Amino acid sequence: MKRTIYYLILLLFSGIAGCAPPVYRLTPETGEVAYVEGRPTTKVEQNGLKIVASYERLDLNFVALDVELKNLSDTPLEVNPANFRYAALQANQLDTLETLTNPVRKQLFSAADPMAEADKVNARQNQEVKRLKTARIINTVLMVAVVASDIASSTSSRNRREPARWVQNRVTHENLYTALQAKRMIDHGMFADRMQRYDYEAYRWNELALKRTTLQPGESARGQVFLPLSRDASYLLLSYPVSEAQPVNIRFRQEWVKRERPKRTRNR
């Protein structure tokens, strides 16, 4: 019996592993690539700017990169995470120069602007509060209407002379009370879920994201840069415009890797 249960559990977990979604992987291929804290990290120095970047995680519809920028020049340098952009490339589009200069072949994406995104989240939170207040007003109006109808049907002498109809009215109003209670729970549940998500998004833009700043000579800034996800791309050519003539470019290889099924072991 125990062995049967063991095999059933093993079969269940094997099925779950077989249906598991693929793992996202983003690996730098240009610059000085080395493993830092177990992650492949690239370092590029160009035109007085050093960029150190590695893949952090998938964050909803964004690819989060851990990026550090250091001003190696002798003049102040303004850093803006929204200036990061990337070209989504396929495996047959590795001719970088041709791809970047041909608008027909390239797909360009700009990194998220943390300040603008934080403002959007704040607006959504305010809108969600207004939506809950409106739902409460609607629920109150509906409850008043149901109570009035319930009282009218319960005190009607006609209904008392028609027991079947009176019972039907009671059932109808009990269902209405139940539906209103369910609606209240749904309204508050949706509000809590959305506000929890918005709280995280606000934390992401205000605390995790790289901030716009001016780096004095020798200073550095570190934070996360959020790139819109392009699922079908094979490569991401990340670019930062230190100068229009020579932007800093870093190429990443994008992969969706299938999870390996756990090997079955046999009891002896």
MOCORDA-V800753 format. One line per field, one symbol per residue. ss: DSSP state (H for helix, E for strand, L for the rest). phi: phi as a letter, one per 20 degrees, with the letter a starting at -180 (. if undefined). Layout:
ss: ???
phi: ???
This chain:
ss: LHHHHHHHHHHHHHHHHHLLLLEEEEEELLLEEEEELLEEEEEEEELLEEEEEEEEEEELLEEEEEEEEEELLLLLEEELHHHLEEEEELLLLLLHHHHHHLLLLLLEEELLLHHHHHHHHHHHHHHHHHHHHHHHHHHHHHHHHHHHHHHHHHHLHHHHHLHHHHHHHHHHHHHHHHHHHHHHHHHHHHHHHHHHHHHHHHHHHHHHELLLEEELLLLEEEEEEEEELLLLLLEEEEEELLLLLLLEEEEEEEEEELLLLLLLLLLL
phi: .fffffffffffffffffefffeecccfccneebeclndfcdcccalmcdddbbfeaecleceedeccdceeedcfcedcffefbbdedefecefgffffddffeecdcdffegffffffffffffffffffffffffffffffffffffffffeffffffcgfffffffffffffgffffffgffgffffffffffffffffffedeffefbdefgnecccrddddgfdfefecdefccefbffcfedcddedcddffeffffddfd
